[in-house]
Amino acid sequence: MLLNTGTAAIYPNTGGASFAVGPRATQIVGGLLDVQDNLIDLAVATVDGVRVLRGTNSPAAGSFTQTLTLDAGDNVVGLNLGDVNCDGKLDIVTAAATAPGCSSTPDPGS
């Protein structure tokens, strides 16, 4: 994956796909954020928050569409997924350079 360029590239075994992820992406994590469709979604840390891209498999497998921008502070430097509130769904956990501590966003897929 190419970070800090405003785009990211995925190179699966069958080829490659690229898509816009926002300004100066610093980290990308993937997981089942939308549990209803069973497709991998992406959370992308950027200088202006976190962008959530939902897996669509349209027009081709490995395709994503931006559906949500989370205000996680400026210059997100840490990003991870985990079931923080023990509800069985992945939450997005972030740390931003401009905000003390860290924050979580419960179940962005619902």
C-alpha positions as CSV (number, residue, x, y, z in Angstrom):
1,M,0.0,0.0,0.0
2,L,1.2,3.5,-0.8
3,L,0.6,5.9,2.0
4,N,1.1,9.7,2.3
5,T,0.2,10.3,-1.3
6,G,-3.6,10.6,-1.2
7,T,-4.2,7.3,-2.8
8,A,-3.7,3.7,-1.8
9,A,-3.1,0.6,-4.0
10,I,-4.0,-3.0,-3.3
11,Y,-2.2,-5.7,-5.1
12,P,-4.1,-9.0,-4.6
13,N,-3.1,-12.2,-6.2
14,T,-5.3,-11.5,-9.2
15,G,-4.1,-8.0,-10.0
16,G,-4.4,-4.5,-8.5
17,A,-6.9,-1.9,-7.6
18,S,-6.5,1.7,-6.5
19,F,-8.9,4.2,-5.0
20,A,-8.8,7.7,-3.4
21,V,-8.5,7.6,0.4
22,G,-8.2,11.3,1.2
23,P,-5.4,13.7,2.0
24,R,-2.1,12.3,3.3
25,A,-3.3,8.8,4.4
26,T,-1.0,7.6,7.2
27,Q,-2.5,4.2,8.1
28,I,-5.1,1.7,6.7
29,V,-6.7,-1.2,8.6
30,G,-9.3,-3.7,7.2
31,G,-12.0,-5.6,8.9
32,L,-15.7,-6.5,8.9
33,L,-17.1,-3.1,9.9
34,D,-20.4,-3.7,8.2
35,V,-21.3,-7.1,9.5
36,Q,-24.4,-7.4,7.3
37,D,-22.6,-7.9,4.0
38,N,-19.6,-10.0,5.1
39,L,-17.2,-7.9,3.0
40,I,-13.9,-6.4,4.2
41,D,-14.2,-2.7,4.8
42,L,-11.3,-0.2,5.3
43,A,-10.6,2.5,7.8
44,V,-8.1,5.1,6.7
45,A,-6.3,7.5,9.0
46,T,-5.8,10.9,7.3
47,V,-4.8,14.4,8.4
48,D,-8.4,15.4,8.8
49,G,-9.9,12.3,10.5
50,V,-10.8,8.7,9.6
51,R,-12.5,7.7,6.4
52,V,-14.5,4.5,6.2
53,L,-14.6,2.8,2.9
54,R,-17.1,0.0,2.5
55,G,-16.3,-3.1,0.5
56,T,-18.6,-3.4,-2.4
57,N,-17.2,-6.0,-4.9
58,S,-18.7,-3.7,-7.6
59,P,-17.5,-3.1,-10.3
60,A,-15.0,-5.8,-9.3
61,A,-13.8,-7.8,-6.3
62,G,-11.8,-5.6,-4.0
63,S,-13.7,-2.4,-4.7
64,F,-14.5,0.1,-2.1
65,T,-16.7,3.2,-1.7
66,Q,-16.2,6.0,0.8
67,T,-19.3,6.1,3.0
68,L,-18.3,8.0,6.1
69,T,-15.8,10.5,7.5
70,L,-15.2,10.4,11.3
71,D,-14.0,13.4,13.1
72,A,-11.2,11.8,15.1
73,G,-9.1,14.9,15.4
74,D,-6.4,16.2,13.1
75,N,-3.4,14.2,12.2
76,V,-4.5,10.7,13.2
77,V,-1.4,8.8,14.0
78,G,-2.8,5.6,15.5
79,L,-5.6,3.5,14.1
80,N,-6.8,0.0,15.0
81,L,-10.0,-2.1,15.1
82,G,-11.3,-4.1,18.1
83,D,-14.4,-4.9,20.0
84,V,-13.9,-2.2,22.6
85,N,-17.4,-2.3,24.1
86,C,-17.8,-6.1,23.9
87,D,-20.9,-6.1,21.6
88,G,-19.4,-8.5,19.1
89,K,-18.8,-5.8,16.5
90,L,-15.5,-4.1,15.5
91,D,-15.0,-0.5,16.7
92,I,-12.5,2.0,15.3
93,V,-9.9,3.1,17.9
94,T,-7.8,6.2,17.1
95,A,-5.1,8.4,18.5
96,A,-4.5,11.9,17.0
97,A,-1.4,14.1,17.3
98,T,-3.5,17.1,18.2
99,A,-5.7,15.5,20.9
100,P,-4.6,14.0,24.1
101,G,-5.5,10.3,24.8
102,C,-7.4,8.2,22.3
103,S,-11.0,7.7,21.2
104,S,-13.2,4.9,19.9
105,T,-16.2,4.9,17.6
106,P,-18.6,2.1,18.3
107,D,-19.7,0.0,15.3
108,P,-19.3,2.4,12.4
109,G,-21.0,-0.2,10.2
110,S,-24.5,0.1,11.6
